Amino acid sequence: MVVILDLVIFGVVAVGGGIVALIGFLVMLGRKITEPNKELQQKVESLKNEVKSLKDKR
């Protein structure tokens, strides 16, 4: 009886760990996908500021 209970507890912990690992992987993948967009947005903002400063110089 004790051995079966130990196996059940081990199984629950293993499934829980797998779910946590999967969620962590999906979060890292999501950040990897959205990160280039942030970099592109910063470049666009930089170029907008540069164009504005060049217009102001005229």
Stockholm file with secondary structure:
# STOCKHOLM 1.0

chainA/1-58         MVVILDLVIFGVVAVGGGIVALIGFLVMLGRKITEPNKELQQKVESLKNEVKSLKDKR
#=GR chainA/1-58 SS CHHHHHHHHHHHHHHHHHHHHHHHHHHHHHHHHHHHHHHHHHHHHHHHHHHHHHHHHC
#=GC SS_cons        CHHHHHHHHHHHHHHHHHHHHHHHHHHHHHHHHHHHHHHHHHHHHHHHHHHHHHHHHC
//
